[in-house]
Amino acid sequence: MVTGTGTVVKRGTARLAAQLAGNGDADGVAALAEAIITTPEDDSLATENSLLLNSTTLGNQEDSKWFYVLAWPLMMLYACWAALKVWPYRLWRWAMCRPSDGADEEEWKEYQKRWWLGPRNALWLFDSHWLGEMVRNGVTTSEALDGINAVPVLSRKGELNTWGGWWVRFWLNQPDGQAVRNRLRITFREILNELCRLWESRQAGQKIHVLSLASGSAQATIEAMAVFLAAYSDARGNIELHLVDRSGSSLLRATHLAKVRGVDSHVFIHTQDVKSFLAAQPDGSWDMVEMVGFLDYRKWKSAVEICGAIRRVLKAGGMFISAHIGPSIWSFVVRWVINWPLLLRRPISAYRRILLWAGFAESEVKILDEPHKIHPVGVCRKR
Ligand SMILES: C[S@@+](CC[C@H](N)C(=O)[O-])C[C@H]1O[C@@H](n2cnc3c(N)ncnc32)[C@H](O)[C@@H]1O
């Protein structure tokens, strides 16, 4: 959205900022989700289509690839076509839409983002369907992940039974897409188990503090919190979930989900950068920290520093759950069909090294792999 002053702001981010300012909250101060107003446009699809709420879609790790192995050459051809299509668009944007010299930083950011992402509707066999469009235009944000995560439930409901729906299902069900959802299943289970463990082993009067960094719409943590509180109603009032993200739109979607699941009085949101948030936290202050889908974008030094800061803020015995995307023969789909740039894929050995260089001991690190070995989940317990 471009404002009257020519400033580009993300709609959700502006809406959240206005509410926080109205509540007298300074930037970076926690706001209780209960006090934030959301609208149906903040629905992340998870409210009605969460794969975590259905025993069939939750229970099965997705592990089918032979159909895609056969289709691989044709998929690669289509991806090459998709890659080529981006270049005329980039040239056109450079020639016609480049911000003027006096343009502000937001306008430049928006221009650069579109330059990277390419045209909005580029691929007849992918983003002519609303779900494909949502994923392609939401790349690097949690909106794209929300779309990919909803595929199994939308399919079961028959909502992808159209020509466009069939194609978007085809692309989002390839092994890289399956692996993203497997990661969600694993993190949800790990968080839920840890919440139960923390509650059962707590000392009298102790409150539990859970942190989700670069939380996006926070499906795994919010759903785990909702299931946990349904089982342990005496934990109400004794547990806090803090979500940190710099995207207001993502935090509004998380807030909306928390409201629908009835856990919004336990959820606090911080519109903040991960690094500056961590820098302000005292040592040993969090029982559990979750950070998924973020290391995938960090250079080595930054990844090590952030994981090191997380180790510092964890209590002794606390758990850090993270994930890191690995190399895959399907990466061309994500890169050129979904058009998701800037992902840094590292093998599992490099992911483990990041955690070790951050200060976790070998014995503190456990890495859980999903069937496609694309999205391993690291579970570190600080001793
Ligand atoms: C790929 S999404 C992952 C979302 C979520 N953790 C999940 O797994 O569904 C990455 C998220 O990181 C957020 N993000 C990116 N850079 C950030 C930063 N420096 N500080 C805080 N959040 C950031 C984005 O706004 C986005 O919501």
The ligand as an ORCA input file, in Angstrom:
! r2SCAN-3c Opt
* xyz 0 1
  C       9.696    -18.069      6.829
  S       8.864    -17.206      8.083
  C       8.832    -18.393      9.388
  C       7.631    -18.193     10.273
  C       7.412    -19.233     11.362
  N       8.515    -19.321     12.278
  C       7.069    -20.577     10.782
  O       7.894    -21.485     10.806
  O       5.957    -20.721     10.261
  C      10.103    -16.080      8.617
  C       9.573    -15.039      9.587
  O      10.692    -14.304     10.095
  C      10.332    -12.936     10.198
  N      11.576    -12.171     10.210
  C      12.490    -12.070      9.221
  N      13.552    -11.359      9.636
  C      13.302    -11.010     10.924
  C      14.036    -10.285     11.913
  N      15.234     -9.800     11.642
  N      13.477    -10.125     13.124
  C      12.235    -10.621     13.394
  N      11.522    -11.329     12.510
  C      12.033    -11.527     11.285
  C       9.428    -12.699      9.004
  O       8.604    -11.567      9.207
  C       8.650    -14.017      8.949
  O       7.452    -13.951      9.690
*
